[in-house]
């Protein structure tokens, strides 16, 4: 009786391993360094198997790859990165198939114009991986390019209240978008790529700017300390309008979902 059950369980386990093995083999086709890059992939192919090296809520400025993540990366068929932002990461030796979207631009995914320019490159890489889905990817590419124009228009409308008064931002992640929208940037309290801290002189200057432009917005990002903005809000009269955006989002959300969530936060 014991031998019978032992053999039966062996058969069951072998059967399960056969069923599970194919899904494991294709579960990590595409690795991306940052969640928004997975969102760009999702725009063009919602069937693509991708995973993010940066876990949700992790600080991209002080990130360490875990052994399991390194193993998953080595097994992936494509690595998509933005090396200006993830260039400081201790990534292993060069991936055999790497698509670097923004080697000379920080936070490119927050710019609809920059996204529109790289979408065809992402589509080509996906078609190379999934040639049978080429027609659908090309169709979604056209739709995605149109969406970037709508997003631009929506940002223009959302930021209309600060077209003249401008913004003071904690972190420079949103600086490119503000420039493209012709929004005056009165001060950036962290000017370095990796969250370099503000000084008292910079804070005093920012406070003077607020006095000159009382309708200016304070622009925070959930991934960065907001203590400097807290100080400004306490010392400025009247209390300035403040919005908190999210430059990174979550792995699994499409780019449109990420940007529309931020548009919702930006609307007064």
Secondary structure in CASP SS format (residue, H / E / C, confidence):
PFRMAT SS
TARGET T0000
AUTHOR 0000-0000-0000
METHOD secondary structure of the structure
MODEL  1
X C 1.00
X H 1.00
X H 1.00
X H 1.00
X H 1.00
X H 1.00
X H 1.00
X H 1.00
X H 1.00
X H 1.00
X H 1.00
X H 1.00
X H 1.00
X H 1.00
X H 1.00
X H 1.00
X H 1.00
X H 1.00
X H 1.00
X H 1.00
X H 1.00
X H 1.00
X H 1.00
X H 1.00
X H 1.00
X C 1.00
X C 1.00
X C 1.00
X C 1.00
X E 1.00
X E 1.00
X E 1.00
X C 1.00
X C 1.00
X H 1.00
X H 1.00
X H 1.00
X H 1.00
X H 1.00
X H 1.00
X H 1.00
X H 1.00
X H 1.00
X H 1.00
X C 1.00
X C 1.00
X C 1.00
X C 1.00
X C 1.00
X E 1.00
X E 1.00
X E 1.00
X C 1.00
X C 1.00
X C 1.00
X C 1.00
X C 1.00
X C 1.00
X C 1.00
X H 1.00
X H 1.00
X H 1.00
X C 1.00
X C 1.00
X C 1.00
X C 1.00
X H 1.00
X H 1.00
X H 1.00
X H 1.00
X H 1.00
X H 1.00
X H 1.00
X H 1.00
X H 1.00
X C 1.00
X C 1.00
X E 1.00
X E 1.00
X E 1.00
X E 1.00
X C 1.00
X H 1.00
X H 1.00
X H 1.00
X H 1.00
X C 1.00
X C 1.00
X C 1.00
X C 1.00
X C 1.00
X C 1.00
X C 1.00
X C 1.00
X C 1.00
X C 1.00
X C 1.00
X E 1.00
X E 1.00
X E 1.00
X C 1.00
X C 1.00
X C 1.00
X C 1.00
X C 1.00
X C 1.00
X C 1.00
X H 1.00
X H 1.00
X H 1.00
X C 1.00
X H 1.00
X H 1.00
X H 1.00
X H 1.00
X H 1.00
X H 1.00
X H 1.00
X H 1.00
X H 1.00
X H 1.00
X H 1.00
X H 1.00
X H 1.00
X H 1.00
X H 1.00
X H 1.00
X H 1.00
X H 1.00
X C 1.00
X H 1.00
X H 1.00
X H 1.00
X H 1.00
X H 1.00
X H 1.00
X H 1.00
X H 1.00
X H 1.00
X H 1.00
X H 1.00
X H 1.00
X H 1.00
X H 1.00
X H 1.00
X H 1.00
X H 1.00
X H 1.00
X H 1.00
X H 1.00
X H 1.00
X H 1.00
X H 1.00
X H 1.00
X H 1.00
X H 1.00
X H 1.00
X H 1.00
X C 1.00
X H 1.00
X H 1.00
X H 1.00
X C 1.00
X C 1.00
X C 1.00
X C 1.00
X E 1.00
X E 1.00
X E 1.00
X E 1.00
X E 1.00
X H 1.00
X H 1.00
X H 1.00
X H 1.00
X H 1.00
X H 1.00
X H 1.00
X H 1.00
X H 1.00
X C 1.00
X C 1.00
X C 1.00
X C 1.00
X E 1.00
X E 1.00
X E 1.00
X E 1.00
X E 1.00
X E 1.00
X C 1.00
X C 1.00
X C 1.00
X C 1.00
X C 1.00
X C 1.00
X C 1.00
X C 1.00
X C 1.00
X H 1.00
X H 1.00
X H 1.00
X H 1.00
X H 1.00
X H 1.00
X H 1.00
X H 1.00
X H 1.00
X H 1.00
X H 1.00
X H 1.00
X H 1.00
X C 1.00
X C 1.00
X C 1.00
X C 1.00
X E 1.00
X E 1.00
X E 1.00
X E 1.00
X E 1.00
X C 1.00
X C 1.00
X C 1.00
X C 1.00
X C 1.00
X H 1.00
X H 1.00
X H 1.00
X H 1.00
X H 1.00
X H 1.00
X H 1.00
X H 1.00
X H 1.00
X C 1.00
X C 1.00
X C 1.00
X C 1.00
X C 1.00
X E 1.00
X E 1.00
X E 1.00
X E 1.00
X E 1.00
X C 1.00
X C 1.00
X C 1.00
X C 1.00
X C 1.00
X C 1.00
X C 1.00
X C 1.00
X C 1.00
X H 1.00
X H 1.00
X H 1.00
X H 1.00
X H 1.00
X H 1.00
X H 1.00
X H 1.00
X H 1.00
X H 1.00
X H 1.00
X H 1.00
X C 1.00
X C 1.00
END
